């Protein structure tokens, strides 16, 4: 992901994050990459293929 001329603070905020874990939304797992919602048993995003980083 790159946005060479973007100086939007929201983009900066998103770019500075390191999405290694699920977001949650409406008690579901939400992909931090594409925003796809998944059930609690999901281990990776079936939409974009993102998976949480292994610790
Ligand atoms: Zn995704």
mmCIF file of the protein (N, C-alpha, C, O) and its ligand, coordinates in Angstrom:
data_MODEL
# 
_entry.id   MODEL 
# 
loop_
_entity.id 
_entity.type 
_entity.pdbx_number_of_molecules 
1 polymer     1 
2 non-polymer 1 
# 
_entity_poly.entity_id                      1 
_entity_poly.type                           'polypeptide(L)' 
_entity_poly.nstd_linkage                   no 
_entity_poly.nstd_monomer                   no 
_entity_poly.pdbx_seq_one_letter_code       
;(UNK)(UNK)(UNK)(UNK)(UNK)(UNK)(UNK)(UNK)(UNK)(UNK)(UNK)(UNK)(UNK)(UNK)(UNK)(UNK)
(UNK)(UNK)(UNK)(UNK)(UNK)(UNK)(UNK)(UNK)(UNK)(UNK)(UNK)(UNK)(UNK)(UNK)(UNK)(UNK)
(UNK)(UNK)(UNK)(UNK)(UNK)(UNK)(UNK)(UNK)(UNK)(UNK)(UNK)(UNK)(UNK)(UNK)(UNK)(UNK)
(UNK)(UNK)(UNK)(UNK)(UNK)(UNK)(UNK)
;
_entity_poly.pdbx_seq_one_letter_code_can   XXXXXXXXXXXXXXXXXXXXXXXXXXXXXXXXXXXXXXXXXXXXXXXXXXXXXXX 
_entity_poly.pdbx_strand_id                 A 
# 
loop_
_entity_poly_seq.entity_id 
_entity_poly_seq.num 
_entity_poly_seq.mon_id 
_entity_poly_seq.hetero 
1 1  UNK n 
1 2  UNK n 
1 3  UNK n 
1 4  UNK n 
1 5  UNK n 
1 6  UNK n 
1 7  UNK n 
1 8  UNK n 
1 9  UNK n 
1 10 UNK n 
1 11 UNK n 
1 12 UNK n 
1 13 UNK n 
1 14 UNK n 
1 15 UNK n 
1 16 UNK n 
1 17 UNK n 
1 18 UNK n 
1 19 UNK n 
1 20 UNK n 
1 21 UNK n 
1 22 UNK n 
1 23 UNK n 
1 24 UNK n 
1 25 UNK n 
1 26 UNK n 
1 27 UNK n 
1 28 UNK n 
1 29 UNK n 
1 30 UNK n 
1 31 UNK n 
1 32 UNK n 
1 33 UNK n 
1 34 UNK n 
1 35 UNK n 
1 36 UNK n 
1 37 UNK n 
1 38 UNK n 
1 39 UNK n 
1 40 UNK n 
1 41 UNK n 
1 42 UNK n 
1 43 UNK n 
1 44 UNK n 
1 45 UNK n 
1 46 UNK n 
1 47 UNK n 
1 48 UNK n 
1 49 UNK n 
1 50 UNK n 
1 51 UNK n 
1 52 UNK n 
1 53 UNK n 
1 54 UNK n 
1 55 UNK n 
# 
loop_
_struct_asym.id 
_struct_asym.entity_id 
A 1 
B 2 
# 
loop_
_chem_comp.id 
_chem_comp.type 
_chem_comp.mon_nstd_flag 
UNK 'L-peptide linking' . 
ZN  non-polymer         . 
# 
_pdbx_entity_nonpoly.entity_id   2 
_pdbx_entity_nonpoly.name        ? 
_pdbx_entity_nonpoly.comp_id     ZN 
# 
_pdbx_nonpoly_scheme.asym_id         B 
_pdbx_nonpoly_scheme.entity_id       2 
_pdbx_nonpoly_scheme.mon_id          ZN 
_pdbx_nonpoly_scheme.ndb_seq_num     1 
_pdbx_nonpoly_scheme.pdb_seq_num     101 
_pdbx_nonpoly_scheme.auth_seq_num    101 
_pdbx_nonpoly_scheme.pdb_mon_id      ZN 
_pdbx_nonpoly_scheme.auth_mon_id     ZN 
_pdbx_nonpoly_scheme.pdb_strand_id   A 
_pdbx_nonpoly_scheme.pdb_ins_code    . 
# 
loop_
_atom_site.group_PDB 
_atom_site.id 
_atom_site.type_symbol 
_atom_site.label_atom_id 
_atom_site.label_alt_id 
_atom_site.label_comp_id 
_atom_site.label_asym_id 
_atom_site.label_entity_id 
_atom_site.label_seq_id 
_atom_site.pdbx_PDB_ins_code 
_atom_site.Cartn_x 
_atom_site.Cartn_y 
_atom_site.Cartn_z 
_atom_site.occupancy 
_atom_site.B_iso_or_equiv 
_atom_site.pdbx_formal_charge 
_atom_site.auth_seq_id 
_atom_site.auth_comp_id 
_atom_site.auth_asym_id 
_atom_site.auth_atom_id 
_atom_site.pdbx_PDB_model_num 
ATOM   1   N  N  . UNK A 1 1  ? 0.841   -1.183  0.000  1.00 0.00 ? 1   UNK A N  1 
ATOM   2   C  CA . UNK A 1 1  ? 0.000   0.000   0.000  1.00 0.00 ? 1   UNK A CA 1 
ATOM   3   C  C  . UNK A 1 1  ? 0.883   1.242   0.000  1.00 0.00 ? 1   UNK A C  1 
ATOM   4   O  O  . UNK A 1 1  ? 1.768   1.366   0.846  1.00 0.00 ? 1   UNK A O  1 
ATOM   5   N  N  . UNK A 1 2  ? 0.662   2.143   -0.914 1.00 0.00 ? 2   UNK A N  1 
ATOM   6   C  CA . UNK A 1 2  ? 1.423   3.378   -0.905 1.00 0.00 ? 2   UNK A CA 1 
ATOM   7   C  C  . UNK A 1 2  ? 0.572   4.520   -1.417 1.00 0.00 ? 2   UNK A C  1 
ATOM   8   O  O  . UNK A 1 2  ? -0.202  4.361   -2.361 1.00 0.00 ? 2   UNK A O  1 
ATOM   9   N  N  . UNK A 1 3  ? 0.719   5.653   -0.796 1.00 0.00 ? 3   UNK A N  1 
ATOM   10  C  CA . UNK A 1 3  ? 0.011   6.853   -1.216 1.00 0.00 ? 3   UNK A CA 1 
ATOM   11  C  C  . UNK A 1 3  ? 0.992   8.008   -1.117 1.00 0.00 ? 3   UNK A C  1 
ATOM   12  O  O  . UNK A 1 3  ? 1.008   8.743   -0.129 1.00 0.00 ? 3   UNK A O  1 
ATOM   13  N  N  . UNK A 1 4  ? 1.801   8.159   -2.141 1.00 0.00 ? 4   UNK A N  1 
ATOM   14  C  CA . UNK A 1 4  ? 2.951   9.068   -2.082 1.00 0.00 ? 4   UNK A CA 1 
ATOM   15  C  C  . UNK A 1 4  ? 2.617   10.497  -1.697 1.00 0.00 ? 4   UNK A C  1 
ATOM   16  O  O  . UNK A 1 4  ? 3.397   11.128  -0.983 1.00 0.00 ? 4   UNK A O  1 
ATOM   17  N  N  . UNK A 1 5  ? 1.496   11.028  -2.138 1.00 0.00 ? 5   UNK A N  1 
ATOM   18  C  CA . UNK A 1 5  ? 1.216   12.425  -1.877 1.00 0.00 ? 5   UNK A CA 1 
ATOM   19  C  C  . UNK A 1 5  ? 0.163   12.633  -0.809 1.00 0.00 ? 5   UNK A C  1 
ATOM   20  O  O  . UNK A 1 5  ? -0.257  13.762  -0.558 1.00 0.00 ? 5   UNK A O  1 
ATOM   21  N  N  . UNK A 1 6  ? -0.261  11.562  -0.187 1.00 0.00 ? 6   UNK A N  1 
ATOM   22  C  CA . UNK A 1 6  ? -1.310  11.691  0.822  1.00 0.00 ? 6   UNK A CA 1 
ATOM   23  C  C  . UNK A 1 6  ? -0.743  12.280  2.105  1.00 0.00 ? 6   UNK A C  1 
ATOM   24  O  O  . UNK A 1 6  ? 0.278   11.813  2.610  1.00 0.00 ? 6   UNK A O  1 
ATOM   25  N  N  . UNK A 1 7  ? -1.388  13.277  2.618  1.00 0.00 ? 7   UNK A N  1 
ATOM   26  C  CA . UNK A 1 7  ? -0.993  13.822  3.913  1.00 0.00 ? 7   UNK A CA 1 
ATOM   27  C  C  . UNK A 1 7  ? -2.200  13.868  4.839  1.00 0.00 ? 7   UNK A C  1 
ATOM   28  O  O  . UNK A 1 7  ? -2.195  14.561  5.857  1.00 0.00 ? 7   UNK A O  1 
ATOM   29  N  N  . UNK A 1 8  ? -3.209  13.137  4.478  1.00 0.00 ? 8   UNK A N  1 
ATOM   30  C  CA . UNK A 1 8  ? -4.409  13.084  5.298  1.00 0.00 ? 8   UNK A CA 1 
ATOM   31  C  C  . UNK A 1 8  ? -4.099  12.427  6.632  1.00 0.00 ? 8   UNK A C  1 
ATOM   32  O  O  . UNK A 1 8  ? -3.538  11.332  6.654  1.00 0.00 ? 8   UNK A O  1 
ATOM   33  N  N  . UNK A 1 9  ? -4.445  13.058  7.738  1.00 0.00 ? 9   UNK A N  1 
ATOM   34  C  CA . UNK A 1 9  ? -4.107  12.494  9.061  1.00 0.00 ? 9   UNK A CA 1 
ATOM   35  C  C  . UNK A 1 9  ? -4.704  11.117  9.278  1.00 0.00 ? 9   UNK A C  1 
ATOM   36  O  O  . UNK A 1 9  ? -4.134  10.300  10.001 1.00 0.00 ? 9   UNK A O  1 
ATOM   37  N  N  . UNK A 1 10 ? -5.822  10.858  8.674  1.00 0.00 ? 10  UNK A N  1 
ATOM   38  C  CA . UNK A 1 10 ? -6.422  9.530   8.841  1.00 0.00 ? 10  UNK A CA 1 
ATOM   39  C  C  . UNK A 1 10 ? -5.569  8.490   8.121  1.00 0.00 ? 10  UNK A C  1 
ATOM   40  O  O  . UNK A 1 10 ? -5.353  7.394   8.638  1.00 0.00 ? 10  UNK A O  1 
ATOM   41  N  N  . UNK A 1 11 ? -5.088  8.831   6.937  1.00 0.00 ? 11  UNK A N  1 
ATOM   42  C  CA . UNK A 1 11 ? -4.197  7.918   6.233  1.00 0.00 ? 11  UNK A CA 1 
ATOM   43  C  C  . UNK A 1 11 ? -2.920  7.691   7.025  1.00 0.00 ? 11  UNK A C  1 
ATOM   44  O  O  . UNK A 1 11 ? -2.423  6.568   7.109  1.00 0.00 ? 11  UNK A O  1 
ATOM   45  N  N  . UNK A 1 12 ? -2.389  8.766   7.604  1.00 0.00 ? 12  UNK A N  1 
ATOM   46  C  CA . UNK A 1 12 ? -1.194  8.626   8.415  1.00 0.00 ? 12  UNK A CA 1 
ATOM   47  C  C  . UNK A 1 12 ? -1.444  7.712   9.602  1.00 0.00 ? 12  UNK A C  1 
ATOM   48  O  O  . UNK A 1 12 ? -0.612  6.877   9.957  1.00 0.00 ? 12  UNK A O  1 
ATOM   49  N  N  . UNK A 1 13 ? -2.601  7.891   10.200 1.00 0.00 ? 13  UNK A N  1 
ATOM   50  C  CA . UNK A 1 13 ? -2.955  7.052   11.335 1.00 0.00 ? 13  UNK A CA 1 
ATOM   51  C  C  . UNK A 1 13 ? -3.035  5.597   10.919 1.00 0.00 ? 13  UNK A C  1 
ATOM   52  O  O  . UNK A 1 13 ? -2.494  4.721   11.595 1.00 0.00 ? 13  UNK A O  1 
ATOM   53  N  N  . UNK A 1 14 ? -3.708  5.336   9.808  1.00 0.00 ? 14  UNK A N  1 
ATOM   54  C  CA . UNK A 1 14 ? -3.850  3.961   9.351  1.00 0.00 ? 14  UNK A CA 1 
ATOM   55  C  C  . UNK A 1 14 ? -2.500  3.383   8.940  1.00 0.00 ? 14  UNK A C  1 
ATOM   56  O  O  . UNK A 1 14 ? -2.204  2.222   9.219  1.00 0.00 ? 14  UNK A O  1 
ATOM   57  N  N  . UNK A 1 15 ? -1.694  4.189   8.284  1.00 0.00 ? 15  UNK A N  1 
ATOM   58  C  CA . UNK A 1 15 ? -0.407  3.708   7.795  1.00 0.00 ? 15  UNK A CA 1 
ATOM   59  C  C  . UNK A 1 15 ? 0.540   3.398   8.944  1.00 0.00 ? 15  UNK A C  1 
ATOM   60  O  O  . UNK A 1 15 ? 1.407   2.530   8.837  1.00 0.00 ? 15  UNK A O  1 
ATOM   61  N  N  . UNK A 1 16 ? 0.362   4.121   10.045 1.00 0.00 ? 16  UNK A N  1 
ATOM   62  C  CA . UNK A 1 16 ? 1.273   3.925   11.165 1.00 0.00 ? 16  UNK A CA 1 
ATOM   63  C  C  . UNK A 1 16 ? 0.888   2.703   12.002 1.00 0.00 ? 16  UNK A C  1 
ATOM   64  O  O  . UNK A 1 16 ? 1.666   2.230   12.829 1.00 0.00 ? 16  UNK A O  1 
ATOM   65  N  N  . UNK A 1 17 ? -0.297  2.216   11.776 1.00 0.00 ? 17  UNK A N  1 
ATOM   66  C  CA . UNK A 1 17 ? -0.714  1.037   12.526 1.00 0.00 ? 17  UNK A CA 1 
ATOM   67  C  C  . UNK A 1 17 ? -0.076  -0.202  11.925 1.00 0.00 ? 17  UNK A C  1 
ATOM   68  O  O  . UNK A 1 17 ? 0.295   -0.231  10.751 1.00 0.00 ? 17  UNK A O  1 
ATOM   69  N  N  . UNK A 1 18 ? 0.039   -1.201  12.740 1.00 0.00 ? 18  UNK A N  1 
ATOM   70  C  CA . UNK A 1 18 ? 0.589   -2.463  12.280 1.00 0.00 ? 18  UNK A CA 1 
ATOM   71  C  C  . UNK A 1 18 ? -0.496  -3.517  12.488 1.00 0.00 ? 18  UNK A C  1 
ATOM   72  O  O  . UNK A 1 18 ? -0.609  -4.084  13.575 1.00 0.00 ? 18  UNK A O  1 
ATOM   73  N  N  . UNK A 1 19 ? -1.272  -3.775  11.481 1.00 0.00 ? 19  UNK A N  1 
ATOM   74  C  CA . UNK A 1 19 ? -2.430  -4.647  11.663 1.00 0.00 ? 19  UNK A CA 1 
ATOM   75  C  C  . UNK A 1 19 ? -2.043  -6.102  11.809 1.00 0.00 ? 19  UNK A C  1 
ATOM   76  O  O  . UNK A 1 19 ? -1.967  -6.838  10.825 1.00 0.00 ? 19  UNK A O  1 
ATOM   77  N  N  . UNK A 1 20 ? -1.800  -6.510  13.036 1.00 0.00 ? 20  UNK A N  1 
ATOM   78  C  CA . UNK A 1 20 ? -1.395  -7.889  13.273 1.00 0.00 ? 20  UNK A CA 1 
ATOM   79  C  C  . UNK A 1 20 ? -2.457  -8.665  14.034 1.00 0.00 ? 20  UNK A C  1 
ATOM   80  O  O  . UNK A 1 20 ? -2.283  -9.850  14.320 1.00 0.00 ? 20  UNK A O  1 
ATOM   81  N  N  . UNK A 1 21 ? -3.540  -8.008  14.356 1.00 0.00 ? 21  UNK A N  1 
ATOM   82  C  CA . UNK A 1 21 ? -4.587  -8.687  15.111 1.00 0.00 ? 21  UNK A CA 1 
ATOM   83  C  C  . UNK A 1 21 ? -5.955  -8.275  14.580 1.00 0.00 ? 21  UNK A C  1 
ATOM   84  O  O  . UNK A 1 21 ? -6.114  -7.220  13.966 1.00 0.00 ? 21  UNK A O  1 
ATOM   85  N  N  . UNK A 1 22 ? -6.916  -9.119  14.829 1.00 0.00 ? 22  UNK A N  1 
ATOM   86  C  CA . UNK A 1 22 ? -8.279  -8.822  14.403 1.00 0.00 ? 22  UNK A CA 1 
ATOM   87  C  C  . UNK A 1 22 ? -8.822  -7.581  15.096 1.00 0.00 ? 22  UNK A C  1 
ATOM   88  O  O  . UNK A 1 22 ? -8.579  -7.347  16.280 1.00 0.00 ? 22  UNK A O  1 
ATOM   89  N  N  . UNK A 1 23 ? -9.555  -6.800  14.332 1.00 0.00 ? 23  UNK A N  1 
ATOM   90  C  CA . UNK A 1 23 ? -10.418 -5.807  14.950 1.00 0.00 ? 23  UNK A CA 1 
ATOM   91  C  C  . UNK A 1 23 ? -11.695 -6.542  15.355 1.00 0.00 ? 23  UNK A C  1 
ATOM   92  O  O  . UNK A 1 23 ? -11.934 -7.670  14.924 1.00 0.00 ? 23  UNK A O  1 
ATOM   93  N  N  . UNK A 1 24 ? -12.498 -5.908  16.171 1.00 0.00 ? 24  UNK A N  1 
ATOM   94  C  CA . UNK A 1 24 ? -13.798 -6.509  16.452 1.00 0.00 ? 24  UNK A CA 1 
ATOM   95  C  C  . UNK A 1 24 ? -14.890 -5.504  16.133 1.00 0.00 ? 24  UNK A C  1 
ATOM   96  O  O  . UNK A 1 24 ? -14.745 -4.304  16.366 1.00 0.00 ? 24  UNK A O  1 
ATOM   97  N  N  . UNK A 1 25 ? -15.978 -6.017  15.598 1.00 0.00 ? 25  UNK A N  1 
ATOM   98  C  CA . UNK A 1 25 ? -17.102 -5.164  15.259 1.00 0.00 ? 25  UNK A CA 1 
ATOM   99  C  C  . UNK A 1 25 ? -18.371 -5.990  15.378 1.00 0.00 ? 25  UNK A C  1 
ATOM   100 O  O  . UNK A 1 25 ? -18.478 -7.072  14.800 1.00 0.00 ? 25  UNK A O  1 
ATOM   101 N  N  . UNK A 1 26 ? -19.326 -5.473  16.129 1.00 0.00 ? 26  UNK A N  1 
ATOM   102 C  CA . UNK A 1 26 ? -20.576 -6.209  16.346 1.00 0.00 ? 26  UNK A CA 1 
ATOM   103 C  C  . UNK A 1 26 ? -20.304 -7.630  16.834 1.00 0.00 ? 26  UNK A C  1 
ATOM   104 O  O  . UNK A 1 26 ? -20.965 -8.577  16.406 1.00 0.00 ? 26  UNK A O  1 
ATOM   105 N  N  . UNK A 1 27 ? -19.326 -7.774  17.731 1.00 0.00 ? 27  UNK A N  1 
ATOM   106 C  CA . UNK A 1 27 ? -18.973 -9.075  18.292 1.00 0.00 ? 27  UNK A CA 1 
ATOM   107 C  C  . UNK A 1 27 ? -18.476 -10.065 17.255 1.00 0.00 ? 27  UNK A C  1 
ATOM   108 O  O  . UNK A 1 27 ? -18.508 -11.275 17.476 1.00 0.00 ? 27  UNK A O  1 
ATOM   109 N  N  . UNK A 1 28 ? -18.018 -9.551  16.126 1.00 0.00 ? 28  UNK A N  1 
ATOM   110 C  CA . UNK A 1 28 ? -17.406 -10.416 15.131 1.00 0.00 ? 28  UNK A CA 1 
ATOM   111 C  C  . UNK A 1 28 ? -15.964 -9.968  14.929 1.00 0.00 ? 28  UNK A C  1 
ATOM   112 O  O  . UNK A 1 28 ? -15.592 -8.847  15.275 1.00 0.00 ? 28  UNK A O  1 
ATOM   113 N  N  . UNK A 1 29 ? -15.169 -10.855 14.369 1.00 0.00 ? 29  UNK A N  1 
ATOM   114 C  CA . UNK A 1 29 ? -13.824 -10.463 13.987 1.00 0.00 ? 29  UNK A CA 1 
ATOM   115 C  C  . UNK A 1 29 ? -13.902 -9.644  12.712 1.00 0.00 ? 29  UNK A C  1 
ATOM   116 O  O  . UNK A 1 29 ? -14.615 -9.997  11.774 1.00 0.00 ? 29  UNK A O  1 
ATOM   117 N  N  . UNK A 1 30 ? -13.170 -8.560  12.690 1.00 0.00 ? 30  UNK A N  1 
ATOM   118 C  CA . UNK A 1 30 ? -13.144 -7.730  11.498 1.00 0.00 ? 30  UNK A CA 1 
ATOM   119 C  C  . UNK A 1 30 ? -11.724 -7.634  10.977 1.00 0.00 ? 30  UNK A C  1 
ATOM   120 O  O  . UNK A 1 30 ? -10.794 -7.301  11.711 1.00 0.00 ? 30  UNK A O  1 
ATOM   121 N  N  . UNK A 1 31 ? -11.578 -7.928  9.714  1.00 0.00 ? 31  UNK A N  1 
ATOM   122 C  CA . UNK A 1 31 ? -10.267 -7.833  9.078  1.00 0.00 ? 31  UNK A CA 1 
ATOM   123 C  C  . UNK A 1 31 ? -9.791  -6.380  9.106  1.00 0.00 ? 31  UNK A C  1 
ATOM   124 O  O  . UNK A 1 31 ? -10.497 -5.493  8.625  1.00 0.00 ? 31  UNK A O  1 
ATOM   125 N  N  . UNK A 1 32 ? -8.606  -6.124  9.661  1.00 0.00 ? 32  UNK A N  1 
ATOM   126 C  CA . UNK A 1 32 ? -8.094  -4.756  9.707  1.00 0.00 ? 32  UNK A CA 1 
ATOM   127 C  C  . UNK A 1 32 ? -7.635  -4.268  8.335  1.00 0.00 ? 32  UNK A C  1 
ATOM   128 O  O  . UNK A 1 32 ? -7.395  -3.077  8.135  1.00 0.00 ? 32  UNK A O  1 
ATOM   129 N  N  . UNK A 1 33 ? -7.517  -5.190  7.409  1.00 0.00 ? 33  UNK A N  1 
ATOM   130 C  CA . UNK A 1 33 ? -7.026  -4.832  6.088  1.00 0.00 ? 33  UNK A CA 1 
ATOM   131 C  C  . UNK A 1 33 ? -8.163  -4.426  5.162  1.00 0.00 ? 33  UNK A C  1 
ATOM   132 O  O  . UNK A 1 33 ? -8.108  -3.373  4.527  1.00 0.00 ? 33  UNK A O  1 
ATOM   133 N  N  . UNK A 1 34 ? -9.203  -5.273  5.086  1.00 0.00 ? 34  UNK A N  1 
ATOM   134 C  CA . UNK A 1 34 ? -10.282 -4.981  4.140  1.00 0.00 ? 34  UNK A CA 1 
ATOM   135 C  C  . UNK A 1 34 ? -11.601 -4.706  4.835  1.00 0.00 ? 34  UNK A C  1 
ATOM   136 O  O  . UNK A 1 34 ? -12.567 -4.296  4.192  1.00 0.00 ? 34  UNK A O  1 
ATOM   137 N  N  . UNK A 1 35 ? -11.654 -4.928  6.144  1.00 0.00 ? 35  UNK A N  1 
ATOM   138 C  CA . UNK A 1 35 ? -12.878 -4.638  6.878  1.00 0.00 ? 35  UNK A CA 1 
ATOM   139 C  C  . UNK A 1 35 ? -13.913 -5.743  6.828  1.00 0.00 ? 35  UNK A C  1 
ATOM   140 O  O  . UNK A 1 35 ? -15.028 -5.576  7.321  1.00 0.00 ? 35  UNK A O  1 
ATOM   141 N  N  . UNK A 1 36 ? -13.555 -6.861  6.241  1.00 0.00 ? 36  UNK A N  1 
ATOM   142 C  CA . UNK A 1 36 ? -14.492 -7.971  6.164  1.00 0.00 ? 36  UNK A CA 1 
ATOM   143 C  C  . UNK A 1 36 ? -14.806 -8.541  7.538  1.00 0.00 ? 36  UNK A C  1 
ATOM   144 O  O  . UNK A 1 36 ? -13.925 -8.647  8.391  1.00 0.00 ? 36  UNK A O  1 
ATOM   145 N  N  . UNK A 1 37 ? -16.051 -8.904  7.746  1.00 0.00 ? 37  UNK A N  1 
ATOM   146 C  CA . UNK A 1 37 ? -16.465 -9.471  9.025  1.00 0.00 ? 37  UNK A CA 1 
ATOM   147 C  C  . UNK A 1 37 ? -16.463 -10.987 8.958  1.00 0.00 ? 37  UNK A C  1 
ATOM   148 O  O  . UNK A 1 37 ? -16.863 -11.585 7.960  1.00 0.00 ? 37  UNK A O  1 
ATOM   149 N  N  . UNK A 1 38 ? -16.000 -11.597 10.052 1.00 0.00 ? 38  UNK A N  1 
ATOM   150 C  CA . UNK A 1 38 ? -15.888 -13.046 10.101 1.00 0.00 ? 38  UNK A CA 1 
ATOM   151 C  C  . UNK A 1 38 ? -16.337 -13.558 11.456 1.00 0.00 ? 38  UNK A C  1 
ATOM   152 O  O  . UNK A 1 38 ? -16.323 -12.834 12.451 1.00 0.00 ? 38  UNK A O  1 
ATOM   153 N  N  . UNK A 1 39 ? -16.729 -14.798 11.473 1.00 0.00 ? 39  UNK A N  1 
ATOM   154 C  CA . UNK A 1 39 ? -17.134 -15.411 12.723 1.00 0.00 ? 39  UNK A CA 1 
ATOM   155 C  C  . UNK A 1 39 ? -15.956 -15.596 13.661 1.00 0.00 ? 39  UNK A C  1 
ATOM   156 O  O  . UNK A 1 39 ? -14.797 -15.432 13.279 1.00 0.00 ? 39  UNK A O  1 
ATOM   157 N  N  . UNK A 1 40 ? -16.282 -15.943 14.894 1.00 0.00 ? 40  UNK A N  1 
ATOM   158 C  CA . UNK A 1 40 ? -15.278 -16.034 15.944 1.00 0.00 ? 40  UNK A CA 1 
ATOM   159 C  C  . UNK A 1 40 ? -14.233 -17.110 15.675 1.00 0.00 ? 40  UNK A C  1 
ATOM   160 O  O  . UNK A 1 40 ? -13.144 -17.069 16.246 1.00 0.00 ? 40  UNK A O  1 
ATOM   161 N  N  . UNK A 1 41 ? -14.548 -18.056 14.824 1.00 0.00 ? 41  UNK A N  1 
ATOM   162 C  CA . UNK A 1 41 ? -13.621 -19.166 14.579 1.00 0.00 ? 41  UNK A CA 1 
ATOM   163 C  C  . UNK A 1 41 ? -12.689 -18.885 13.401 1.00 0.00 ? 41  UNK A C  1 
ATOM   164 O  O  . UNK A 1 41 ? -11.811 -19.693 13.100 1.00 0.00 ? 41  UNK A O  1 
ATOM   165 N  N  . UNK A 1 42 ? -12.873 -17.767 12.745 1.00 0.00 ? 42  UNK A N  1 
ATOM   166 C  CA . UNK A 1 42 ? -12.044 -17.471 11.576 1.00 0.00 ? 42  UNK A CA 1 
ATOM   167 C  C  . UNK A 1 42 ? -10.588 -17.333 11.982 1.00 0.00 ? 42  UNK A C  1 
ATOM   168 O  O  . UNK A 1 42 ? -10.276 -16.699 12.990 1.00 0.00 ? 42  UNK A O  1 
ATOM   169 N  N  . UNK A 1 43 ? -9.706  -17.921 11.204 1.00 0.00 ? 43  UNK A N  1 
ATOM   170 C  CA . UNK A 1 43 ? -8.280  -17.785 11.489 1.00 0.00 ? 43  UNK A CA 1 
ATOM   171 C  C  . UNK A 1 43 ? -7.600  -16.904 10.455 1.00 0.00 ? 43  UNK A C  1 
ATOM   172 O  O  . UNK A 1 43 ? -6.466  -16.464 10.641 1.00 0.00 ? 43  UNK A O  1 
ATOM   173 N  N  . UNK A 1 44 ? -8.311  -16.654 9.365  1.00 0.00 ? 44  UNK A N  1 
ATOM   174 C  CA . UNK A 1 44 ? -7.786  -15.728 8.377  1.00 0.00 ? 44  UNK A CA 1 
ATOM   175 C  C  . UNK A 1 44 ? -8.940  -15.136 7.594  1.00 0.00 ? 44  UNK A C  1 
ATOM   176 O  O  . UNK A 1 44 ? -10.043 -15.682 7.583  1.00 0.00 ? 44  UNK A O  1 
ATOM   177 N  N  . UNK A 1 45 ? -8.680  -14.027 6.947  1.00 0.00 ? 45  UNK A N  1 
ATOM   178 C  CA . UNK A 1 45 ? -9.716  -13.356 6.184  1.00 0.00 ? 45  UNK A CA 1 
ATOM   179 C  C  . UNK A 1 45 ? -9.972  -14.115 4.889  1.00 0.00 ? 45  UNK A C  1 
ATOM   180 O  O  . UNK A 1 45 ? -9.054  -14.355 4.105  1.00 0.00 ? 45  UNK A O  1 
ATOM   181 N  N  . UNK A 1 46 ? -11.230 -14.489 4.676  1.00 0.00 ? 46  UNK A N  1 
ATOM   182 C  CA . UNK A 1 46 ? -11.555 -15.201 3.445  1.00 0.00 ? 46  UNK A CA 1 
ATOM   183 C  C  . UNK A 1 46 ? -11.779 -14.235 2.294  1.00 0.00 ? 46  UNK A C  1 
ATOM   184 O  O  . UNK A 1 46 ? -11.954 -14.657 1.151  1.00 0.00 ? 46  UNK A O  1 
ATOM   185 N  N  . UNK A 1 47 ? -11.775 -12.946 2.589  1.00 0.00 ? 47  UNK A N  1 
ATOM   186 C  CA . UNK A 1 47 ? -11.986 -11.943 1.544  1.00 0.00 ? 47  UNK A CA 1 
ATOM   187 C  C  . UNK A 1 47 ? -10.666 -11.569 0.881  1.00 0.00 ? 47  UNK A C  1 
ATOM   188 O  O  . UNK A 1 47 ? -10.540 -11.633 -0.342 1.00 0.00 ? 47  UNK A O  1 
ATOM   189 N  N  . UNK A 1 48 ? -9.680  -11.178 1.691  1.00 0.00 ? 48  UNK A N  1 
ATOM   190 C  CA . UNK A 1 48 ? -8.422  -10.686 1.129  1.00 0.00 ? 48  UNK A CA 1 
ATOM   191 C  C  . UNK A 1 48 ? -7.244  -11.585 1.483  1.00 0.00 ? 48  UNK A C  1 
ATOM   192 O  O  . UNK A 1 48 ? -6.148  -11.402 0.954  1.00 0.00 ? 48  UNK A O  1 
ATOM   193 N  N  . UNK A 1 49 ? -7.457  -12.556 2.375  1.00 0.00 ? 49  UNK A N  1 
ATOM   194 C  CA . UNK A 1 49 ? -6.385  -13.486 2.708  1.00 0.00 ? 49  UNK A CA 1 
ATOM   195 C  C  . UNK A 1 49 ? -5.524  -13.048 3.871  1.00 0.00 ? 49  UNK A C  1 
ATOM   196 O  O  . UNK A 1 49 ? -4.569  -13.736 4.233  1.00 0.00 ? 49  UNK A O  1 
ATOM   197 N  N  . UNK A 1 50 ? -5.854  -11.897 4.469  1.00 0.00 ? 50  UNK A N  1 
ATOM   198 C  CA . UNK A 1 50 ? -5.077  -11.441 5.627  1.00 0.00 ? 50  UNK A CA 1 
ATOM   199 C  C  . UNK A 1 50 ? -5.205  -12.433 6.776  1.00 0.00 ? 50  UNK A C  1 
ATOM   200 O  O  . UNK A 1 50 ? -6.262  -13.033 6.972  1.00 0.00 ? 50  UNK A O  1 
ATOM   201 N  N  . UNK A 1 51 ? -4.150  -12.599 7.516  1.00 0.00 ? 51  UNK A N  1 
ATOM   202 C  CA . UNK A 1 51 ? -4.189  -13.424 8.725  1.00 0.00 ? 51  UNK A CA 1 
ATOM   203 C  C  . UNK A 1 51 ? -3.411  -12.709 9.811  1.00 0.00 ? 51  UNK A C  1 
ATOM   204 O  O  . UNK A 1 51 ? -2.440  -12.011 9.519  1.00 0.00 ? 51  UNK A O  1 
ATOM   205 N  N  . UNK A 1 52 ? -3.822  -12.872 11.056 1.00 0.00 ? 52  UNK A N  1 
ATOM   206 C  CA . UNK A 1 52 ? -3.100  -12.225 12.151 1.00 0.00 ? 52  UNK A CA 1 
ATOM   207 C  C  . UNK A 1 52 ? -1.677  -12.744 12.250 1.00 0.00 ? 52  UNK A C  1 
ATOM   208 O  O  . UNK A 1 52 ? -1.423  -13.925 12.015 1.00 0.00 ? 52  UNK A O  1 
ATOM   209 N  N  . UNK A 1 53 ? -0.759  -11.871 12.594 1.00 0.00 ? 53  UNK A N  1 
ATOM   210 C  CA . UNK A 1 53 ? 0.641   -12.263 12.729 1.00 0.00 ? 53  UNK A CA 1 
ATOM   211 C  C  . UNK A 1 53 ? 0.793   -13.223 13.902 1.00 0.00 ? 53  UNK A C  1 
ATOM   212 O  O  . UNK A 1 53 ? 0.180   -13.044 14.955 1.00 0.00 ? 53  UNK A O  1 
ATOM   213 N  N  . UNK A 1 54 ? 1.609   -14.227 13.702 1.00 0.00 ? 54  UNK A N  1 
ATOM   214 C  CA . UNK A 1 54 ? 1.882   -15.162 14.798 1.00 0.00 ? 54  UNK A CA 1 
ATOM   215 C  C  . UNK A 1 54 ? 2.825   -14.501 15.793 1.00 0.00 ? 54  UNK A C  1 
ATOM   216 O  O  . UNK A 1 54 ? 3.827   -13.895 15.413 1.00 0.00 ? 54  UNK A O  1 
ATOM   217 N  N  . UNK A 1 55 ? 2.502   -14.621 17.020 1.00 0.00 ? 55  UNK A N  1 
ATOM   218 C  CA . UNK A 1 55 ? 3.375   -14.030 18.052 1.00 0.00 ? 55  UNK A CA 1 
ATOM   219 C  C  . UNK A 1 55 ? 4.506   -14.986 18.365 1.00 0.00 ? 55  UNK A C  1 
ATOM   220 O  O  . UNK A 1 55 ? 5.354   -14.686 19.205 1.00 0.00 ? 55  UNK A O  1 
HETATM 221 ZN ZN . ZN  B 2 .  ? -9.567  -8.982  4.670  1.00 0.00 ? 101 ZN  A ZN 1 
# 
